[in-house]
């Protein structure tokens, strides 16, 4: 692991009192922190340094049919990603992600 990220988990459980709320943590080798993301939460991160390497511990294998996403810059979520939005580099999938209000959560 190297570099630094802002790691975010958003509650996507429809019946949850905290639906749409998020937690945010800065993870670096120096602070040796981790973020546990339970089932029913969306997860994303932004890199804060060049050549960042991120490691995951997962409870199961990746299942494409369970994959979903929400716009990283959704104003209703108002997540501080720690970067200038003009410099954000997104995957094709993330570039067209719906807002949280339009996300059909399976949870």
C-alpha positions as CSV (number, residue, x, y, z in Angstrom):
1,X,0.0,0.0,0.0
2,X,1.3,3.5,-0.8
3,X,0.0,7.0,-1.4
4,X,-3.1,8.5,0.1
5,X,-6.8,8.3,-0.6
6,X,-10.1,9.8,0.6
7,X,-12.3,6.7,1.1
8,X,-16.1,7.1,1.3
9,X,-19.0,4.8,2.1
10,X,-22.6,5.9,1.4
11,X,-25.6,4.2,3.1
12,X,-27.7,2.8,0.3
13,X,-30.1,0.8,2.5
14,X,-33.6,2.1,1.6
15,X,-35.1,1.5,5.1
16,X,-32.1,2.9,7.0
17,X,-32.4,6.1,9.1
18,X,-29.1,7.1,7.6
19,X,-29.9,6.4,3.9
20,X,-27.9,8.7,1.7
21,X,-25.5,9.8,4.5
22,X,-21.8,9.0,4.2
23,X,-18.6,8.5,6.2
24,X,-15.3,9.7,4.9
25,X,-11.8,8.9,5.9
26,X,-8.3,9.8,4.8
27,X,-6.2,6.6,4.5
28,X,-2.4,6.8,4.3
29,X,0.4,4.4,5.2
30,X,1.4,6.8,8.0
31,X,-2.0,6.8,9.8
32,X,-2.4,3.0,9.1
33,X,-6.2,3.5,9.0
34,X,-8.7,1.3,7.3
35,X,-12.4,1.8,6.4
36,X,-14.8,-1.1,6.7
37,X,-17.7,-0.9,4.2
38,X,-20.6,-3.1,5.2
39,X,-23.1,-4.6,2.8
40,X,-25.7,-2.1,1.7
41,X,-23.2,0.8,1.3
42,X,-21.8,2.3,-1.9
43,X,-18.0,2.7,-1.9
44,X,-15.7,5.1,-3.7
45,X,-12.4,6.8,-3.3
46,X,-10.2,9.6,-4.7
47,X,-6.4,9.4,-4.8
48,X,-4.5,12.3,-3.3
49,X,-1.0,11.3,-4.5
50,X,0.6,10.0,-7.6
51,X,1.2,6.2,-7.8
52,X,-1.3,5.3,-5.1
53,X,-1.9,1.6,-4.5
54,X,-5.1,0.5,-2.7
55,X,-5.8,-2.9,-1.1
56,X,-9.2,-4.4,-0.4
57,X,-10.4,-7.1,1.8
58,X,-13.7,-8.6,0.5
59,X,-16.2,-11.0,1.9
60,X,-17.0,-12.5,-1.5
61,X,-16.0,-12.6,-5.2
62,X,-16.9,-9.6,-7.4
63,X,-20.3,-10.0,-9.0
64,X,-20.9,-7.8,-12.0
65,X,-24.7,-8.1,-11.7
66,X,-24.6,-6.6,-8.3
67,X,-22.5,-3.6,-9.3
68,X,-24.0,-0.1,-9.2
69,X,-22.9,3.4,-8.8
70,X,-24.0,7.0,-8.0
71,X,-22.6,10.3,-9.3
72,X,-19.5,11.2,-7.4
73,X,-20.4,14.9,-7.5
74,X,-24.1,14.5,-6.6
75,X,-24.9,17.9,-4.8
76,X,-27.3,16.1,-2.5
77,X,-24.5,14.0,-1.1
78,X,-22.1,16.9,-1.1
79,X,-19.0,14.7,-0.6
80,X,-15.7,16.4,-0.1
81,X,-13.4,14.3,-2.1
82,X,-10.3,16.3,-1.3
83,X,-9.6,17.2,-4.9
84,X,-10.4,19.9,-7.3
85,X,-13.4,18.6,-9.3
86,X,-12.0,20.1,-12.5
87,X,-9.1,17.6,-12.1
88,X,-11.2,14.5,-11.5
89,X,-10.4,11.5,-13.7
90,X,-13.4,9.2,-14.0
91,X,-14.1,5.8,-15.5
92,X,-16.6,5.7,-18.4
93,X,-19.1,4.1,-16.0
94,X,-18.6,6.7,-13.3
95,X,-18.9,9.6,-15.8
96,X,-22.5,8.6,-16.5
97,X,-23.6,7.5,-13.0
98,X,-27.1,8.6,-11.8
99,X,-27.7,10.8,-8.8
100,X,-28.6,9.2,-5.5
101,X,-32.2,10.2,-6.0
102,X,-32.3,8.1,-9.2
103,X,-30.3,5.1,-7.9
104,X,-32.4,2.0,-7.6
105,X,-30.8,0.4,-4.5
106,X,-31.2,-3.3,-4.1
107,X,-30.8,-3.0,-0.4
